[in-house]
Amino acid sequence: MQRGFKDGLVRLSVGIENPDDIIADLEQALEQI
């Protein structure tokens, strides 16, 4: 643990983009863990 961040912490930053792209990115990231 560094700087107060715990293992397993997920940071999600969402800007102005297509919701389908965000969902696809999340699905791809979750497949990696």
C-alpha positions as a Markdown table, in Angstrom:
| # | Residue | x | y | z |
|---|---|---|---|---|
| 1 | Met | 0.0 | 0.0 | 0.0 |
| 2 | Gln | 1.5 | 3.3 | -1.1 |
| 3 | Arg | 0.1 | 6.8 | -0.6 |
| 4 | Gly | -3.1 | 5.5 | 1.0 |
| 5 | Phe | -4.1 | 3.3 | -2.0 |
| 6 | Lys | -5.1 | -0.2 | -1.2 |
| 7 | Asp | -4.5 | -3.3 | -3.4 |
| 8 | Gly | -7.6 | -3.9 | -5.5 |
| 9 | Leu | -8.6 | -0.2 | -5.8 |
| 10 | Val | -10.2 | 0.6 | -9.1 |
| 11 | Arg | -10.1 | 4.2 | -10.4 |
| 12 | Leu | -12.7 | 5.1 | -12.9 |
| 13 | Ser | -12.6 | 8.3 | -14.8 |
| 14 | Val | -15.4 | 9.0 | -17.3 |
| 15 | Gly | -15.4 | 11.9 | -19.7 |
| 16 | Ile | -17.5 | 12.7 | -22.7 |
| 17 | Glu | -17.5 | 9.6 | -24.8 |
| 18 | Asn | -19.9 | 7.0 | -26.1 |
| 19 | Pro | -21.3 | 4.8 | -23.3 |
| 20 | Asp | -20.9 | 1.7 | -25.4 |
| 21 | Asp | -17.1 | 2.5 | -25.6 |
| 22 | Ile | -16.9 | 2.9 | -21.9 |
| 23 | Ile | -18.7 | -0.5 | -21.3 |
| 24 | Ala | -16.5 | -2.2 | -23.8 |
| 25 | Asp | -13.3 | -0.8 | -22.2 |
| 26 | Leu | -14.5 | -1.9 | -18.7 |
| 27 | Glu | -15.3 | -5.4 | -20.0 |
| 28 | Gln | -11.9 | -5.7 | -21.6 |
| 29 | Ala | -10.2 | -4.5 | -18.4 |
| 30 | Leu | -12.1 | -6.9 | -16.2 |
| 31 | Glu | -11.2 | -9.8 | -18.4 |
| 32 | Gln | -7.5 | -9.1 | -17.5 |
| 33 | Ile | -8.0 | -9.7 | -13.8 |
